[in-house]
């Protein structure tokens, strides 16, 4: 992860799967796995200093996912 994108290995190469637009950025705080195997990270707004927790997890029948990761169409956070 960088301050403005999340990179994942897709079919043997690294690809951007999430892009964070300014004034938002991925916090340099801890990026950690949760007990259910998700990866958690925090996106902050550098103007308002508000933050939102995001999780990347494997989809399953009981998952409550808002979107699916795709290297062809990266998720954009902060797009109006």
N, CA, C and O atoms as a Maestro MAE file, in Angstrom:
{
 s_m_m2io_version
 :::
 2.0.0
}

f_m_ct {
 s_m_title
 :::
 protein
 m_atom[320] {
  # First column is atom index #
  i_m_mmod_type
  r_m_x_coord
  r_m_y_coord
  r_m_z_coord
  i_m_residue_number
  s_m_chain_name
  s_m_pdb_residue_name
  s_m_pdb_atom_name
  i_m_atomic_number
  :::
  1 25 0.835 -1.179 0.000 1 A "UNK " " N  " 7
  2 3 0.000 0.000 0.000 1 A "UNK " " CA " 6
  3 2 0.882 1.245 0.000 1 A "UNK " " C  " 6
  4 15 1.973 1.259 0.570 1 A "UNK " " O  " 8
  5 25 0.383 2.275 -0.648 2 A "UNK " " N  " 7
  6 3 1.011 3.581 -0.576 2 A "UNK " " CA " 6
  7 2 -0.016 4.510 0.049 2 A "UNK " " C  " 6
  8 15 -1.027 4.040 0.570 2 A "UNK " " O  " 8
  9 25 0.215 5.799 0.012 3 A "UNK " " N  " 7
  10 3 -0.765 6.726 0.589 3 A "UNK " " CA " 6
  11 2 -1.970 6.933 -0.318 3 A "UNK " " C  " 6
  12 15 -2.980 7.486 0.118 3 A "UNK " " O  " 8
  13 25 -1.880 6.493 -1.586 4 A "UNK " " N  " 7
  14 3 -2.992 6.733 -2.504 4 A "UNK " " CA " 6
  15 2 -3.418 5.515 -3.314 4 A "UNK " " C  " 6
  16 15 -4.247 5.644 -4.215 4 A "UNK " " O  " 8
  17 25 -2.874 4.334 -3.019 5 A "UNK " " N  " 7
  18 3 -3.342 3.148 -3.735 5 A "UNK " " CA " 6
  19 2 -3.036 1.884 -2.967 5 A "UNK " " C  " 6
  20 15 -2.114 1.826 -2.154 5 A "UNK " " O  " 8
  21 25 -3.844 0.867 -3.250 6 A "UNK " " N  " 7
  22 3 -3.635 -0.470 -2.702 6 A "UNK " " CA " 6
  23 2 -3.268 -1.351 -3.877 6 A "UNK " " C  " 6
  24 15 -3.954 -1.370 -4.899 6 A "UNK " " O  " 8
  25 25 -2.180 -2.077 -3.717 7 A "UNK " " N  " 7
  26 3 -1.678 -2.943 -4.781 7 A "UNK " " CA " 6
  27 2 -1.810 -4.395 -4.319 7 A "UNK " " C  " 6
  28 15 -1.527 -4.716 -3.165 7 A "UNK " " O  " 8
  29 25 -2.243 -5.265 -5.230 8 A "UNK " " N  " 7
  30 3 -2.371 -6.689 -4.928 8 A "UNK " " CA " 6
  31 2 -1.733 -7.492 -6.053 8 A "UNK " " C  " 6
  32 15 -1.644 -7.033 -7.192 8 A "UNK " " O  " 8
  33 25 -1.289 -8.701 -5.712 9 A "UNK " " N  " 7
  34 3 -0.760 -9.593 -6.744 9 A "UNK " " CA " 6
  35 2 -1.932 -10.234 -7.470 9 A "UNK " " C  " 6
  36 15 -2.771 -10.894 -6.858 9 A "UNK " " O  " 8
  37 25 -1.980 -10.035 -8.772 10 A "UNK " " N  " 7
  38 3 -3.035 -10.588 -9.617 10 A "UNK " " CA " 6
  39 2 -2.373 -11.349 -10.746 10 A "UNK " " C  " 6
  40 15 -1.688 -10.759 -11.581 10 A "UNK " " O  " 8
  41 25 -2.573 -12.657 -10.777 11 A "UNK " " N  " 7
  42 3 -2.004 -13.522 -11.808 11 A "UNK " " CA " 6
  43 2 -0.501 -13.290 -11.998 11 A "UNK " " C  " 6
  44 15 -0.009 -13.188 -13.122 11 A "UNK " " O  " 8
  45 25 0.213 -13.211 -10.869 12 A "UNK " " N  " 7
  46 3 1.662 -13.137 -10.909 12 A "UNK " " CA " 6
  47 2 2.259 -11.748 -11.066 12 A "UNK " " C  " 6
  48 15 3.483 -11.621 -11.082 12 A "UNK " " O  " 8
  49 25 1.446 -10.697 -11.181 13 A "UNK " " N  " 7
  50 3 1.997 -9.344 -11.260 13 A "UNK " " CA " 6
  51 2 1.225 -8.424 -10.322 13 A "UNK " " C  " 6
  52 15 0.066 -8.678 -9.995 13 A "UNK " " O  " 8
  53 25 1.885 -7.353 -9.897 14 A "UNK " " N  " 7
  54 3 1.250 -6.412 -8.981 14 A "UNK " " CA " 6
  55 2 0.399 -5.421 -9.758 14 A "UNK " " C  " 6
  56 15 0.843 -4.845 -10.752 14 A "UNK " " O  " 8
  57 25 -0.837 -5.228 -9.288 15 A "UNK " " N  " 7
  58 3 -1.782 -4.335 -9.954 15 A "UNK " " CA " 6
  59 2 -2.502 -3.490 -8.908 15 A "UNK " " C  " 6
  60 15 -2.703 -3.930 -7.775 15 A "UNK " " O  " 8
  61 25 -2.888 -2.276 -9.292 16 A "UNK " " N  " 7
  62 3 -3.655 -1.408 -8.412 16 A "UNK " " CA " 6
  63 2 -5.095 -1.894 -8.358 16 A "UNK " " C  " 6
  64 15 -5.734 -2.081 -9.394 16 A "UNK " " O  " 8
  65 25 -5.613 -2.100 -7.126 17 A "UNK " " N  " 7
  66 3 -6.995 -2.538 -6.961 17 A "UNK " " CA " 6
  67 2 -7.847 -1.488 -6.251 17 A "UNK " " C  " 6
  68 15 -9.075 -1.543 -6.316 17 A "UNK " " O  " 8
  69 25 -7.205 -0.528 -5.572 18 A "UNK " " N  " 7
  70 3 -7.909 0.580 -4.921 18 A "UNK " " CA " 6
  71 2 -7.087 1.843 -5.130 18 A "UNK " " C  " 6
  72 15 -5.870 1.843 -4.944 18 A "UNK " " O  " 8
  73 25 -7.770 2.930 -5.522 19 A "UNK " " N  " 7
  74 3 -7.134 4.236 -5.654 19 A "UNK " " CA " 6
  75 2 -7.838 5.201 -4.708 19 A "UNK " " C  " 6
  76 15 -9.067 5.215 -4.629 19 A "UNK " " O  " 8
  77 25 -7.059 6.009 -3.991 20 A "UNK " " N  " 7
  78 3 -7.610 6.987 -3.059 20 A "UNK " " CA " 6
  79 2 -7.260 8.372 -3.577 20 A "UNK " " C  " 6
  80 15 -6.086 8.716 -3.712 20 A "UNK " " O  " 8
  81 25 -8.294 9.171 -3.868 21 A "UNK " " N  " 7
  82 3 -8.075 10.493 -4.438 21 A "UNK " " CA " 6
  83 2 -7.927 11.543 -3.338 21 A "UNK " " C  " 6
  84 15 -8.489 11.407 -2.251 21 A "UNK " " O  " 8
  85 25 -7.159 12.594 -3.640 22 A "UNK " " N  " 7
  86 3 -7.010 13.707 -2.699 22 A "UNK " " CA " 6
  87 2 -8.341 14.406 -2.541 22 A "UNK " " C  " 6
  88 15 -9.076 14.514 -3.523 22 A "UNK " " O  " 8
  89 25 -8.689 14.879 -1.379 23 A "UNK " " N  " 7
  90 3 -7.837 15.115 -0.212 23 A "UNK " " CA " 6
  91 2 -7.719 13.905 0.717 23 A "UNK " " C  " 6
  92 15 -7.253 14.041 1.848 23 A "UNK " " O  " 8
  93 25 -8.134 12.729 0.253 24 A "UNK " " N  " 7
  94 3 -8.054 11.517 1.061 24 A "UNK " " CA " 6
  95 2 -6.699 10.846 0.884 24 A "UNK " " C  " 6
  96 15 -6.031 11.022 -0.135 24 A "UNK " " O  " 8
  97 25 -6.304 10.076 1.890 25 A "UNK " " N  " 7
  98 3 -5.070 9.301 1.808 25 A "UNK " " CA " 6
  99 2 -5.178 8.115 2.746 25 A "UNK " " C  " 6
  100 15 -5.962 8.134 3.694 25 A "UNK " " O  " 8
  101 25 -4.391 7.084 2.482 26 A "UNK " " N  " 7
  102 3 -4.349 5.915 3.354 26 A "UNK " " CA " 6
  103 2 -3.415 6.242 4.504 26 A "UNK " " C  " 6
  104 15 -2.245 6.566 4.299 26 A "UNK " " O  " 8
  105 25 -3.936 6.154 5.697 27 A "UNK " " N  " 7
  106 3 -3.173 6.485 6.894 27 A "UNK " " CA " 6
  107 2 -1.940 5.606 7.008 27 A "UNK " " C  " 6
  108 15 -1.958 4.438 6.622 27 A "UNK " " O  " 8
  109 25 -0.881 6.174 7.536 28 A "UNK " " N  " 7
  110 3 0.344 5.391 7.723 28 A "UNK " " CA " 6
  111 2 0.290 4.593 9.021 28 A "UNK " " C  " 6
  112 15 1.284 3.999 9.436 28 A "UNK " " O  " 8
  113 25 -0.877 4.585 9.654 29 A "UNK " " N  " 7
  114 3 -1.062 3.782 10.855 29 A "UNK " " CA " 6
  115 2 -1.000 2.308 10.522 29 A "UNK " " C  " 6
  116 15 -0.672 1.937 9.395 29 A "UNK " " O  " 8
  117 25 -1.310 1.468 11.485 30 A "UNK " " N  " 7
  118 3 -1.177 0.026 11.256 30 A "UNK " " CA " 6
  119 2 -2.145 -0.504 10.201 30 A "UNK " " C  " 6
  120 15 -3.325 -0.153 10.182 30 A "UNK " " O  " 8
  121 25 -1.621 -1.351 9.334 31 A "UNK " " N  " 7
  122 3 -2.414 -2.121 8.380 31 A "UNK " " CA " 6
  123 2 -2.301 -3.549 8.893 31 A "UNK " " C  " 6
  124 15 -1.201 -4.094 8.985 31 A "UNK " " O  " 8
  125 25 -3.426 -4.149 9.224 32 A "UNK " " N  " 7
  126 3 -3.340 -5.400 9.962 32 A "UNK " " CA " 6
  127 2 -4.428 -6.382 9.547 32 A "UNK " " C  " 6
  128 15 -5.497 -5.977 9.090 32 A "UNK " " O  " 8
  129 25 -4.149 -7.680 9.708 33 A "UNK " " N  " 7
  130 3 -5.197 -8.680 9.469 33 A "UNK " " CA " 6
  131 2 -6.126 -8.738 10.680 33 A "UNK " " C  " 6
  132 15 -5.677 -8.621 11.820 33 A "UNK " " O  " 8
  133 25 -7.401 -8.916 10.429 34 A "UNK " " N  " 7
  134 3 -8.378 -9.052 11.507 34 A "UNK " " CA " 6
  135 2 -8.570 -10.540 11.800 34 A "UNK " " C  " 6
  136 15 -8.094 -11.380 11.036 34 A "UNK " " O  " 8
  137 25 -9.258 -10.880 12.888 35 A "UNK " " N  " 7
  138 3 -9.459 -12.297 13.214 35 A "UNK " " CA " 6
  139 2 -10.145 -13.104 12.107 35 A "UNK " " C  " 6
  140 15 -9.930 -14.312 12.006 35 A "UNK " " O  " 8
  141 25 -10.974 -12.447 11.270 36 A "UNK " " N  " 7
  142 3 -11.647 -13.189 10.200 36 A "UNK " " CA " 6
  143 2 -10.819 -13.267 8.916 36 A "UNK " " C  " 6
  144 15 -11.303 -13.760 7.897 36 A "UNK " " O  " 8
  145 25 -9.557 -12.778 8.960 37 A "UNK " " N  " 7
  146 3 -8.684 -12.863 7.795 37 A "UNK " " CA " 6
  147 2 -8.742 -11.652 6.884 37 A "UNK " " C  " 6
  148 15 -8.050 -11.617 5.866 37 A "UNK " " O  " 8
  149 25 -9.551 -10.657 7.227 38 A "UNK " " N  " 7
  150 3 -9.618 -9.427 6.433 38 A "UNK " " CA " 6
  151 2 -8.354 -8.603 6.648 38 A "UNK " " C  " 6
  152 15 -7.629 -8.800 7.624 38 A "UNK " " O  " 8
  153 25 -8.102 -7.689 5.737 39 A "UNK " " N  " 7
  154 3 -7.027 -6.714 5.909 39 A "UNK " " CA " 6
  155 2 -7.694 -5.367 6.133 39 A "UNK " " C  " 6
  156 15 -8.513 -4.930 5.324 39 A "UNK " " O  " 8
  157 25 -7.341 -4.709 7.234 40 A "UNK " " N  " 7
  158 3 -7.969 -3.444 7.602 40 A "UNK " " CA " 6
  159 2 -7.000 -2.294 7.352 40 A "UNK " " C  " 6
  160 15 -5.796 -2.413 7.583 40 A "UNK " " O  " 8
  161 25 -7.553 -1.168 6.871 41 A "UNK " " N  " 7
  162 3 -6.751 0.050 6.729 41 A "UNK " " CA " 6
  163 2 -7.663 1.257 6.903 41 A "UNK " " C  " 6
  164 15 -8.882 1.147 6.778 41 A "UNK " " O  " 8
  165 25 -7.065 2.409 7.192 42 A "UNK " " N  " 7
  166 3 -7.816 3.623 7.483 42 A "UNK " " CA " 6
  167 2 -7.555 4.652 6.390 42 A "UNK " " C  " 6
  168 15 -6.410 4.898 6.009 42 A "UNK " " O  " 8
  169 25 -8.644 5.253 5.890 43 A "UNK " " N  " 7
  170 3 -8.530 6.343 4.919 43 A "UNK " " CA " 6
  171 2 -8.932 7.626 5.637 43 A "UNK " " C  " 6
  172 15 -9.992 7.701 6.258 43 A "UNK " " O  " 8
  173 25 -8.062 8.638 5.541 44 A "UNK " " N  " 7
  174 3 -8.319 9.922 6.199 44 A "UNK " " CA " 6
  175 2 -8.497 11.026 5.170 44 A "UNK " " C  " 6
  176 15 -7.972 10.963 4.059 44 A "UNK " " O  " 8
  177 25 -9.252 12.041 5.575 45 A "UNK " " N  " 7
  178 3 -9.414 13.253 4.781 45 A "UNK " " CA " 6
  179 2 -8.456 14.274 5.367 45 A "UNK " " C  " 6
  180 15 -8.585 14.643 6.534 45 A "UNK " " O  " 8
  181 25 -7.491 14.739 4.570 46 A "UNK " " N  " 7
  182 3 -6.492 15.645 5.125 46 A "UNK " " CA " 6
  183 2 -7.039 17.037 5.409 46 A "UNK " " C  " 6
  184 15 -6.389 17.808 6.114 46 A "UNK " " O  " 8
  185 25 -8.213 17.386 4.884 47 A "UNK " " N  " 7
  186 3 -8.822 18.693 5.148 47 A "UNK " " CA " 6
  187 2 -9.631 18.650 6.443 47 A "UNK " " C  " 6
  188 15 -9.447 19.494 7.320 47 A "UNK " " O  " 8
  189 25 -10.525 17.671 6.565 48 A "UNK " " N  " 7
  190 3 -11.413 17.587 7.731 48 A "UNK " " CA " 6
  191 2 -10.842 16.721 8.850 48 A "UNK " " C  " 6
  192 15 -11.325 16.780 9.981 48 A "UNK " " O  " 8
  193 25 -9.832 15.927 8.554 49 A "UNK " " N  " 7
  194 3 -9.206 14.977 9.474 49 A "UNK " " CA " 6
  195 2 -10.142 13.833 9.872 49 A "UNK " " C  " 6
  196 15 -9.841 13.079 10.798 49 A "UNK " " O  " 8
  197 25 -11.287 13.702 9.170 50 A "UNK " " N  " 7
  198 3 -12.188 12.573 9.408 50 A "UNK " " CA " 6
  199 2 -11.551 11.306 8.847 50 A "UNK " " C  " 6
  200 15 -10.784 11.365 7.886 50 A "UNK " " O  " 8
  201 25 -11.867 10.167 9.445 51 A "UNK " " N  " 7
  202 3 -11.302 8.906 8.962 51 A "UNK " " CA " 6
  203 2 -12.393 7.848 8.836 51 A "UNK " " C  " 6
  204 15 -13.417 7.898 9.518 51 A "UNK " " O  " 8
  205 25 -12.144 6.888 7.945 52 A "UNK " " N  " 7
  206 3 -13.055 5.775 7.715 52 A "UNK " " CA " 6
  207 2 -12.248 4.492 7.654 52 A "UNK " " C  " 6
  208 15 -11.206 4.446 7.001 52 A "UNK " " O  " 8
  209 25 -12.718 3.450 8.326 53 A "UNK " " N  " 7
  210 3 -12.073 2.140 8.272 53 A "UNK " " CA " 6
  211 2 -12.557 1.388 7.039 53 A "UNK " " C  " 6
  212 15 -13.747 1.398 6.723 53 A "UNK " " O  " 8
  213 25 -11.630 0.737 6.348 54 A "UNK " " N  " 7
  214 3 -11.951 -0.107 5.196 54 A "UNK " " CA " 6
  215 2 -11.381 -1.489 5.433 54 A "UNK " " C  " 6
  216 15 -10.387 -1.653 6.141 54 A "UNK " " O  " 8
  217 25 -12.025 -2.489 4.829 55 A "UNK " " N  " 7
  218 3 -11.594 -3.875 4.981 55 A "UNK " " CA " 6
  219 2 -11.577 -4.549 3.623 55 A "UNK " " C  " 6
  220 15 -12.488 -4.370 2.815 55 A "UNK " " O  " 8
  221 25 -10.531 -5.324 3.381 56 A "UNK " " N  " 7
  222 3 -10.458 -6.172 2.194 56 A "UNK " " CA " 6
  223 2 -10.593 -7.595 2.714 56 A "UNK " " C  " 6
  224 15 -9.816 -8.036 3.560 56 A "UNK " " O  " 8
  225 25 -11.598 -8.312 2.192 57 A "UNK " " N  " 7
  226 3 -11.825 -9.678 2.675 57 A "UNK " " CA " 6
  227 2 -12.252 -10.583 1.533 57 A "UNK " " C  " 6
  228 15 -12.729 -10.126 0.495 57 A "UNK " " O  " 8
  229 25 -12.073 -11.860 1.747 58 A "UNK " " N  " 7
  230 3 -12.543 -12.843 0.774 58 A "UNK " " CA " 6
  231 2 -14.065 -12.839 0.781 58 A "UNK " " C  " 6
  232 15 -14.686 -12.860 1.843 58 A "UNK " " O  " 8
  233 25 -14.659 -12.811 -0.395 59 A "UNK " " N  " 7
  234 3 -16.118 -12.839 -0.505 59 A "UNK " " CA " 6
  235 2 -16.613 -14.251 -0.266 59 A "UNK " " C  " 6
  236 15 -15.961 -15.227 -0.637 59 A "UNK " " O  " 8
  237 25 -17.754 -14.343 0.349 60 A "UNK " " N  " 7
  238 3 -18.382 -15.634 0.599 60 A "UNK " " CA " 6
  239 2 -19.882 -15.441 0.704 60 A "UNK " " C  " 6
  240 15 -20.374 -14.317 0.607 60 A "UNK " " O  " 8
  241 25 -20.608 -16.526 0.901 61 A "UNK " " N  " 7
  242 3 -22.068 -16.434 0.931 61 A "UNK " " CA " 6
  243 2 -22.606 -15.535 2.042 61 A "UNK " " C  " 6
  244 15 -23.697 -14.983 1.905 61 A "UNK " " O  " 8
  245 25 -21.868 -15.378 3.134 62 A "UNK " " N  " 7
  246 3 -22.345 -14.540 4.233 62 A "UNK " " CA " 6
  247 2 -21.665 -13.172 4.279 62 A "UNK " " C  " 6
  248 15 -21.943 -12.378 5.178 62 A "UNK " " O  " 8
  249 25 -20.783 -12.888 3.330 63 A "UNK " " N  " 7
  250 3 -20.075 -11.605 3.311 63 A "UNK " " CA " 6
  251 2 -21.033 -10.464 3.005 63 A "UNK " " C  " 6
  252 15 -21.987 -10.620 2.242 63 A "UNK " " O  " 8
  253 25 -20.766 -9.334 3.602 64 A "UNK " " N  " 7
  254 3 -21.542 -8.130 3.327 64 A "UNK " " CA " 6
  255 2 -20.643 -7.148 2.593 64 A "UNK " " C  " 6
  256 15 -20.335 -6.071 3.105 64 A "UNK " " O  " 8
  257 25 -20.225 -7.522 1.397 65 A "UNK " " N  " 7
  258 3 -19.281 -6.721 0.621 65 A "UNK " " CA " 6
  259 2 -20.010 -5.629 -0.145 65 A "UNK " " C  " 6
  260 15 -21.113 -5.840 -0.649 65 A "UNK " " O  " 8
  261 25 -19.388 -4.466 -0.227 66 A "UNK " " N  " 7
  262 3 -19.962 -3.368 -0.986 66 A "UNK " " CA " 6
  263 2 -19.528 -3.398 -2.440 66 A "UNK " " C  " 6
  264 15 -20.238 -2.892 -3.309 66 A "UNK " " O  " 8
  265 25 -18.363 -3.991 -2.717 67 A "UNK " " N  " 7
  266 3 -17.866 -4.078 -4.081 67 A "UNK " " CA " 6
  267 2 -16.817 -5.183 -4.151 67 A "UNK " " C  " 6
  268 15 -16.341 -5.657 -3.119 67 A "UNK " " O  " 8
  269 25 -16.463 -5.587 -5.350 68 A "UNK " " N  " 7
  270 3 -15.470 -6.631 -5.567 68 A "UNK " " CA " 6
  271 2 -14.209 -6.017 -6.141 68 A "UNK " " C  " 6
  272 15 -14.275 -5.162 -7.024 68 A "UNK " " O  " 8
  273 25 -13.046 -6.453 -5.638 69 A "UNK " " N  " 7
  274 3 -11.772 -5.956 -6.164 69 A "UNK " " CA " 6
  275 2 -11.576 -6.416 -7.593 69 A "UNK " " C  " 6
  276 15 -11.881 -7.558 -7.938 69 A "UNK " " O  " 8
  277 25 -11.064 -5.517 -8.426 70 A "UNK " " N  " 7
  278 3 -10.801 -5.842 -9.818 70 A "UNK " " CA " 6
  279 2 -9.604 -5.030 -10.290 70 A "UNK " " C  " 6
  280 15 -9.568 -3.813 -10.112 70 A "UNK " " O  " 8
  281 25 -8.624 -5.700 -10.892 71 A "UNK " " N  " 7
  282 3 -7.472 -4.988 -11.447 71 A "UNK " " CA " 6
  283 2 -7.869 -4.201 -12.692 71 A "UNK " " C  " 6
  284 15 -7.239 -3.196 -13.018 71 A "UNK " " O  " 8
  285 25 -8.912 -4.653 -13.388 72 A "UNK " " N  " 7
  286 3 -9.359 -3.950 -14.595 72 A "UNK " " CA " 6
  287 2 -10.092 -2.655 -14.252 72 A "UNK " " C  " 6
  288 15 -10.026 -1.682 -15.004 72 A "UNK " " O  " 8
  289 25 -10.793 -2.643 -13.112 73 A "UNK " " N  " 7
  290 3 -11.529 -1.461 -12.669 73 A "UNK " " CA " 6
  291 2 -11.271 -1.233 -11.177 73 A "UNK " " C  " 6
  292 15 -12.077 -1.641 -10.340 73 A "UNK " " O  " 8
  293 25 -10.152 -0.585 -10.842 74 A "UNK " " N  " 7
  294 3 -9.847 -0.350 -9.436 74 A "UNK " " CA " 6
  295 2 -10.964 0.440 -8.731 74 A "UNK " " C  " 6
  296 15 -11.609 1.297 -9.334 74 A "UNK " " O  " 8
  297 25 -11.172 0.136 -7.465 75 A "UNK " " N  " 7
  298 3 -12.118 0.878 -6.647 75 A "UNK " " CA " 6
  299 2 -11.519 2.263 -6.422 75 A "UNK " " C  " 6
  300 15 -10.320 2.391 -6.172 75 A "UNK " " O  " 8
  301 25 -12.355 3.303 -6.512 76 A "UNK " " N  " 7
  302 3 -11.894 4.660 -6.278 76 A "UNK " " CA " 6
  303 2 -12.563 5.196 -5.016 76 A "UNK " " C  " 6
  304 15 -13.789 5.276 -4.939 76 A "UNK " " O  " 8
  305 25 -11.756 5.556 -4.042 77 A "UNK " " N  " 7
  306 3 -12.267 6.147 -2.810 77 A "UNK " " CA " 6
  307 2 -12.064 7.653 -2.894 77 A "UNK " " C  " 6
  308 15 -10.970 8.123 -3.206 77 A "UNK " " O  " 8
  309 25 -13.123 8.405 -2.614 78 A "UNK " " N  " 7
  310 3 -13.036 9.860 -2.651 78 A "UNK " " CA " 6
  311 2 -13.557 10.457 -3.928 78 A "UNK " " C  " 6
  312 15 -13.422 11.660 -4.155 78 A "UNK " " O  " 8
  313 25 -14.152 9.635 -4.767 79 A "UNK " " N  " 7
  314 3 -14.710 10.135 -6.023 79 A "UNK " " CA " 6
  315 2 -16.136 10.587 -5.766 79 A "UNK " " C  " 6
  316 15 -16.933 9.840 -5.198 79 A "UNK " " O  " 8
  317 25 -16.464 11.804 -6.179 80 A "UNK " " N  " 7
  318 3 -17.816 12.332 -5.975 80 A "UNK " " CA " 6
  319 2 -18.721 12.000 -7.121 80 A "UNK " " C  " 6
  320 15 -19.895 12.370 -7.109 80 A "UNK " " O  " 8
  :::
 }
 m_bond[319] {
  # First column is bond index #
  i_m_from
  i_m_to
  i_m_order
  :::
  1 1 2 1
  2 2 3 1
  3 3 4 2
  4 3 5 1
  5 5 6 1
  6 6 7 1
  7 7 8 2
  8 7 9 1
  9 9 10 1
  10 10 11 1
  11 11 12 2
  12 11 13 1
  13 13 14 1
  14 14 15 1
  15 15 16 2
  16 15 17 1
  17 17 18 1
  18 18 19 1
  19 19 20 2
  20 19 21 1
  21 21 22 1
  22 22 23 1
  23 23 24 2
  24 23 25 1
  25 25 26 1
  26 26 27 1
  27 27 28 2
  28 27 29 1
  29 29 30 1
  30 30 31 1
  31 31 32 2
  32 31 33 1
  33 33 34 1
  34 34 35 1
  35 35 36 2
  36 35 37 1
  37 37 38 1
  38 38 39 1
  39 39 40 2
  40 39 41 1
  41 41 42 1
  42 42 43 1
  43 43 44 2
  44 43 45 1
  45 45 46 1
  46 46 47 1
  47 47 48 2
  48 47 49 1
  49 49 50 1
  50 50 51 1
  51 51 52 2
  52 51 53 1
  53 53 54 1
  54 54 55 1
  55 55 56 2
  56 55 57 1
  57 57 58 1
  58 58 59 1
  59 59 60 2
  60 59 61 1
  61 61 62 1
  62 62 63 1
  63 63 64 2
  64 63 65 1
  65 65 66 1
  66 66 67 1
  67 67 68 2
  68 67 69 1
  69 69 70 1
  70 70 71 1
  71 71 72 2
  72 71 73 1
  73 73 74 1
  74 74 75 1
  75 75 76 2
  76 75 77 1
  77 77 78 1
  78 78 79 1
  79 79 80 2
  80 79 81 1
  81 81 82 1
  82 82 83 1
  83 83 84 2
  84 83 85 1
  85 85 86 1
  86 86 87 1
  87 87 88 2
  88 87 89 1
  89 89 90 1
  90 90 91 1
  91 91 92 2
  92 91 93 1
  93 93 94 1
  94 94 95 1
  95 95 96 2
  96 95 97 1
  97 97 98 1
  98 98 99 1
  99 99 100 2
  100 99 101 1
  101 101 102 1
  102 102 103 1
  103 103 104 2
  104 103 105 1
  105 105 106 1
  106 106 107 1
  107 107 108 2
  108 107 109 1
  109 109 110 1
  110 110 111 1
  111 111 112 2
  112 111 113 1
  113 113 114 1
  114 114 115 1
  115 115 116 2
  116 115 117 1
  117 117 118 1
  118 118 119 1
  119 119 120 2
  120 119 121 1
  121 121 122 1
  122 122 123 1
  123 123 124 2
  124 123 125 1
  125 125 126 1
  126 126 127 1
  127 127 128 2
  128 127 129 1
  129 129 130 1
  130 130 131 1
  131 131 132 2
  132 131 133 1
  133 133 134 1
  134 134 135 1
  135 135 136 2
  136 135 137 1
  137 137 138 1
  138 138 139 1
  139 139 140 2
  140 139 141 1
  141 141 142 1
  142 142 143 1
  143 143 144 2
  144 143 145 1
  145 145 146 1
  146 146 147 1
  147 147 148 2
  148 147 149 1
  149 149 150 1
  150 150 151 1
  151 151 152 2
  152 151 153 1
  153 153 154 1
  154 154 155 1
  155 155 156 2
  156 155 157 1
  157 157 158 1
  158 158 159 1
  159 159 160 2
  160 159 161 1
  161 161 162 1
  162 162 163 1
  163 163 164 2
  164 163 165 1
  165 165 166 1
  166 166 167 1
  167 167 168 2
  168 167 169 1
  169 169 170 1
  170 170 171 1
  171 171 172 2
  172 171 173 1
  173 173 174 1
  174 174 175 1
  175 175 176 2
  176 175 177 1
  177 177 178 1
  178 178 179 1
  179 179 180 2
  180 179 181 1
  181 181 182 1
  182 182 183 1
  183 183 184 2
  184 183 185 1
  185 185 186 1
  186 186 187 1
  187 187 188 2
  188 187 189 1
  189 189 190 1
  190 190 191 1
  191 191 192 2
  192 191 193 1
  193 193 194 1
  194 194 195 1
  195 195 196 2
  196 195 197 1
  197 197 198 1
  198 198 199 1
  199 199 200 2
  200 199 201 1
  201 201 202 1
  202 202 203 1
  203 203 204 2
  204 203 205 1
  205 205 206 1
  206 206 207 1
  207 207 208 2
  208 207 209 1
  209 209 210 1
  210 210 211 1
  211 211 212 2
  212 211 213 1
  213 213 214 1
  214 214 215 1
  215 215 216 2
  216 215 217 1
  217 217 218 1
  218 218 219 1
  219 219 220 2
  220 219 221 1
  221 221 222 1
  222 222 223 1
  223 223 224 2
  224 223 225 1
  225 225 226 1
  226 226 227 1
  227 227 228 2
  228 227 229 1
  229 229 230 1
  230 230 231 1
  231 231 232 2
  232 231 233 1
  233 233 234 1
  234 234 235 1
  235 235 236 2
  236 235 237 1
  237 237 238 1
  238 238 239 1
  239 239 240 2
  240 239 241 1
  241 241 242 1
  242 242 243 1
  243 243 244 2
  244 243 245 1
  245 245 246 1
  246 246 247 1
  247 247 248 2
  248 247 249 1
  249 249 250 1
  250 250 251 1
  251 251 252 2
  252 251 253 1
  253 253 254 1
  254 254 255 1
  255 255 256 2
  256 255 257 1
  257 257 258 1
  258 258 259 1
  259 259 260 2
  260 259 261 1
  261 261 262 1
  262 262 263 1
  263 263 264 2
  264 263 265 1
  265 265 266 1
  266 266 267 1
  267 267 268 2
  268 267 269 1
  269 269 270 1
  270 270 271 1
  271 271 272 2
  272 271 273 1
  273 273 274 1
  274 274 275 1
  275 275 276 2
  276 275 277 1
  277 277 278 1
  278 278 279 1
  279 279 280 2
  280 279 281 1
  281 281 282 1
  282 282 283 1
  283 283 284 2
  284 283 285 1
  285 285 286 1
  286 286 287 1
  287 287 288 2
  288 287 289 1
  289 289 290 1
  290 290 291 1
  291 291 292 2
  292 291 293 1
  293 293 294 1
  294 294 295 1
  295 295 296 2
  296 295 297 1
  297 297 298 1
  298 298 299 1
  299 299 300 2
  300 299 301 1
  301 301 302 1
  302 302 303 1
  303 303 304 2
  304 303 305 1
  305 305 306 1
  306 306 307 1
  307 307 308 2
  308 307 309 1
  309 309 310 1
  310 310 311 1
  311 311 312 2
  312 311 313 1
  313 313 314 1
  314 314 315 1
  315 315 316 2
  316 315 317 1
  317 317 318 1
  318 318 319 1
  319 319 320 2
  :::
 }
}
